[in-house]
Amino acid sequence: MKPSPLMKRSLIAVFSLLISGPALASDAPDPFAATLAGIDTIFADYAVDNHIPGAVYGIVVDGRLAHVRGLGVQELESKRPVTPETLFRIASMSKAFTALTILQLRDEGKLGLDALAETYIPEMRGWKYPTRDAPRIRVRDLLNHTAGLVTDDPWGDRQTPMPEAEFSALLRAGVPFNSPPGTRMEYSNLGYALLGRIITNVSGRPYADTIGKSLLQPLGMASTGFVIDAMPRARRALGYRWEDDAWSMEPGMAHGAFGAMGGIQTSANDYAKWVAYLLSAWPPRDGADAGPARRATVRELAQGSNFPRVRQRLGQSGATACRQASTYGMGMWVAADCDLGLTLGHGGGYPGYGSYVLLLPEYGIGIFALANRTYAGPYGAVWDAAVALGKAGLLKRRPVPVEADLAAAYGSVALIYQQGDVAAGAGRLAMNFLLDRDAAGWRGHLAALRKKVGECDTAAPLTATGALAGEFTWRCARGRVAGNLLLTPTLPPRIQAISLSAKNP
């Protein structure tokens, strides 16, 4: 689907709100349209290079699907083009729905994350653990993939239609462990199938019905579900495998006991509602908390286990980018990226399908792609699109509000610099302040700094990094000053530290 002029204008308008400073002159190049064109090329190249029959990708900005485009066809025989309403299986991107439903049930007092999983799945009670001192599996271990179960993508991807009775028999027989629980992170589809069984047993309703009632219906995701035949074939992207230089159709899999690990079918328009909802949990704030889950509960998806790993960023920029610190949260991989900040991402690999989603919660932006080729892996294109937005200056962190105590303390910092003496802020200094550097030392430091840079514009805005901390840059007669301000954990807050230094060119 070619993006309409209105759609492009919508993204430009939304991104314009993220850019501070004067408006661009009318004859200046449009960086937004150029960036969109570059992102369209990224995904077009991905589809061609990876023999993708059809794909759709979208960019969500501040709660709306600001850019969406379909590529190729949803079915080779009819050649029906992919549209934002085309339905794809999203495989393991389903895990976030499972994880958030577990957290909702926790909020309702129906289960505990640190309770033993066998509390809610009686068939697990006879399991033989790998060592005598191994702890038994908790619900939290299943969420974080720290239950000691072996990585099972090739096997697990084919288990979606397993009947519940067969799953019960498998559990009663016990399973082998790859490591003792709680000693490492190892991705497990079986673990999320167990979470699906917990949801069924605790809620008193089948897993798919519970997800529908607790998340899909409240979010208006009417085209999303687990029973693929419930929607017309004319809307569905059929799954294909590329093998021996040709496409062959993958058989569709019905919903079953493993649906909790990867069974959702959705469209770009519907999935964008889910992305927008997750992103709406950031930043923490006052005000109405409409749900369906509390914002604080959604943010728990980013809380991982204590088994971080270092990895290269996905995509073409990864080879030269800073390495990421990454761990598995709850239904999401969580990573700290030196350019993109906090990221939550997850892929979906499945017979006939491949998908990826990346959330940038500090910016209110999410990018996702869905494709109908086995293990299509659009993760590289999604990350490259995020990097392209960053390079174009379209990623602006949502500002942290400057609280009254912090603003007042910043005013004292300005007076201290102007007067060249910390005595100007005496009423706001904490007891440690002059113990760490005495008044004479501060006078010397301030005099040397003023001699170097001269008078400064101390009315420059403070950027809060929290309610009790902030950073700032002053423009001065002969340079700039970089500063940091830190308050105490007391009532009222006092200034415990100030940093002022000439900023390097």
Secondary structure, 3 states (H helix, E strand, C coil): CCCCHHHHHHHHHHHHCCCCCCCCCCCCCCHHHHHHHHHHHHHHHHHHHCCCCEEEEEEEECCEEEEEEEEEEEECCCCEECCCCCEEECHHHHHHHHHHHHHHHHHCCCCCCCCEHHHCCHHHCCCCCCCCCCCCCEHHHHHHCCCCCCCCHHHHCCCCCCCHHHHHHHHHHCCCCCCCCCCCCCCCHHHHHHHHHHHHHHHCCCHHHHHHHHHHCCCCCCCCECCHHHCCHHHECCCEEEECCEEEECCCCCCCCCHHHHCCEEEHHHHHHHHHHHHCCCCCCCCCCCCCCCHHHHHHHHCCCCCCEEECCCCHHHHCCCCEEEEECCCCEEEEECCCEEEEEEEEEECCEEEEEEEECCCCEEEEEEECECCCCCHHHHHHHHHHHHHCCCCCCCCECCCHHHHHHHHHHHHHHHHCCHHHHHHHECCCHHHHCCHHHHHHHHHHHHHHHCCECCCCCCEEEECCEEEEEEEECCEEEEEEEEECCCCCCCEEEEEEEECCC
